[in-house]
């Protein structure tokens, strides 16, 4: 009887702690991405937007959420949204990606400074697919950043979820956090307004 009471108390404690952990997540709007992500509330999140270069014929726009862990300065996450005249011509990645799309994202990552991006899998979130990459960055002063990236394309916008660690390998629980963030990314579907002949 005593053992049953102990097990009951322990199970209640587990349920309450799990509920508290779930309640600790905060939801953030991804700028220009028409989507939201959920992260533990102990992370610091800031919005960074880069204005379009007036001399850029493609009109490239970049916006991102920059995520950091105050307890670990070596870890950073970025949720980046990029769009241009060219990306607006591309279809949504709502199908199992093949070699063409994987090569396309790999080339974009290399152009952004990521070294030797390698496809290590894919993840489906509702009807959207994310291509998973392993890569690294070496900056101008010789510091190396281990990285993992998930990439997709929605409504003419490239969406990247990037996790990087400075001068060390990413830990399994950190990679799991990124995977969980991708799983919790929610696209805000907006209905297209119908314009009647009377309103024209």
C-alpha positions in Angstrom: 0.0 0.0 0.0 2.8 2.4 0.9 4.6 1.6 -2.4 1.5 2.4 -4.3 1.2 5.8 -2.5 4.9 6.5 -3.3 4.4 5.6 -7.0 1.3 7.8 -7.1 3.1 10.8 -5.6 6.0 10.3 -8.0 3.8 10.1 -11.0 1.9 13.2 -9.9 5.3 15.1 -9.5 6.3 13.9 -13.0 3.0 15.1 -14.5 3.3 18.5 -12.8 6.9 19.0 -13.8 6.2 18.0 -17.4 3.3 20.6 -17.4 5.6 23.2 -16.0 8.2 22.5 -18.6 5.6 22.7 -21.4 4.3 26.0 -20.0 7.9 27.4 -20.0 8.0 27.6 -23.8 7.4 31.0 -25.5 6.1 31.6 -29.0 7.9 34.0 -31.3 6.9 35.5 -34.7 9.5 34.9 -37.3 10.0 38.3 -39.1 8.9 38.1 -42.8 8.3 34.4 -42.5 4.6 34.3 -41.8 5.3 31.6 -39.2 6.0 31.2 -35.5 8.4 29.0 -33.4 8.4 27.9 -29.8 11.5 28.1 -27.6 12.2 27.6 -23.9 11.7 31.0 -22.2 15.3 31.0 -20.8 16.6 31.9 -24.3 17.2 35.5 -25.3 15.5 36.3 -28.6 16.1 39.4 -30.7 14.9 40.5 -34.2 17.5 41.4 -36.8 16.5 42.8 -40.2 18.9 43.7 -43.0 17.7 46.5 -45.3 17.6 45.8 -49.0 20.6 47.2 -50.8 19.3 49.8 -53.3 21.9 48.6 -55.8 20.8 45.0 -55.6 18.8 44.2 -58.8 17.3 41.0 -57.2 16.0 43.0 -54.2 17.3 40.5 -51.6 15.5 40.8 -48.3 16.9 39.1 -45.1 15.3 39.0 -41.7 16.0 36.8 -38.7 15.4 35.9 -35.1 18.7 35.7 -33.3 18.5 33.3 -30.3 21.1 32.9 -27.6 21.5 31.0 -24.3 22.6 33.4 -21.5 24.1 30.4 -19.7 26.2 29.2 -22.6 27.8 32.0 -24.8 29.3 29.3 -27.2 25.8 28.4 -28.5 23.6 30.5 -30.9 20.6 29.8 -33.1 19.3 31.9 -36.0 15.9 31.6 -37.8 16.6 33.4 -41.1 14.1 34.3 -43.9 15.5 35.3 -47.3 13.6 36.3 -50.4 14.3 38.0 -53.7 12.8 38.2 -57.2 14.2 34.8 -58.0 12.9 32.9 -54.9 9.4 34.2 -55.6 9.4 32.0 -58.7 10.2 28.8 -56.8 7.6 26.3 -55.6 6.9 25.4 -51.9 8.9 22.5 -50.6 5.8 20.6 -49.8 7.1 17.4 -51.5 9.9 15.0 -50.6 13.0 16.9 -51.7 15.2 15.5 -54.4 18.8 16.2 -55.5 17.9 19.5 -57.3 16.5 21.2 -54.2 19.3 19.8 -52.0 21.9 21.1 -54.3 20.1 24.5 -54.5 20.2 24.9 -50.7 23.7 23.6 -50.4 24.9 26.2 -52.9 23.1 29.0 -51.1 24.7 27.9 -47.8 28.1 27.9 -49.3 27.5 31.4 -50.7 26.7 32.5 -47.2 29.9 31.2 -45.7 29.0 27.7 -44.6 31.7 25.2 -45.5 31.1 21.8 -47.1 27.4 21.5 -46.3 26.3 17.8 -46.3 22.7 16.6 -46.4 22.1 14.4 -43.4 18.4 13.9 -43.6 15.1 15.6 -43.8 12.2 16.4 -41.5 8.5 16.7 -42.3 6.4 19.3 -40.5 2.8 18.9 -41.5 2.9 19.2 -45.3 6.3 21.0 -45.5 9.7 19.3 -45.8 12.9 20.6 -44.3 16.3 19.5 -45.6 18.8 18.9 -42.8 22.5 19.9 -43.3 25.6 19.4 -41.3 28.2 22.1 -41.9 30.7 24.5 -40.3 32.0 28.1 -40.5 35.6 29.3 -40.0 35.7 33.0 -39.4 38.5 35.5 -40.4 40.3 35.1 -37.1 40.4 31.3 -37.3 37.6 30.4 -35.0 35.5 27.4 -36.0 31.7 27.0 -35.5 30.1 23.6 -35.8 26.7 23.9 -37.4 23.4 22.1 -38.1 20.8 23.6 -40.5 17.2 22.9 -41.5 16.0 24.6 -44.7 12.7 24.9 -46.5 10.9 27.1 -49.0 7.5 28.6 -48.5 5.6 31.3 -50.3 8.7 32.4 -52.3 10.8 32.7 -49.1 13.8 30.6 -48.0 13.6 29.7 -44.3 16.6 28.5 -42.5 16.9 27.3 -38.8 20.6 27.3 -38.0 22.3 26.1 -34.8 26.0 26.7 -34.2 28.5 26.2 -31.4 31.8 28.1 -31.1 35.0 26.1 -30.9 33.3 22.8 -30.0 31.0 20.2 -31.4 27.3 20.5 -31.1 25.9 18.3 -28.3 23.1 15.7 -28.9 20.6 17.7 -26.7 21.4 20.9 -28.6 20.7 19.1 -31.9 17.5 17.7 -30.3 16.5 21.3 -29.4 16.8 22.4 -33.1 14.8 19.4 -34.3 12.1 20.1 -31.8 12.1 23.8 -32.9 11.5 22.7 -36.5 8.7 20.4 -35.3 7.0 23.2 -33.5 7.4 25.7 -36.4 3.8 26.8 -37.3 2.9 28.4 -40.6 0.2 31.1 -40.4 -1.9 30.3 -43.4 -3.6 33.5 -44.7 -6.6 33.4 -47.0 -6.3 35.4 -50.1 -9.0 38.1 -50.1 -11.6 37.8 -52.9 -12.1 41.0 -54.9 -15.5 41.2 -56.4 -16.3 43.2 -59.5 -18.4 45.7 -57.3 -15.3 46.5 -55.2 -13.0 47.2 -58.1 
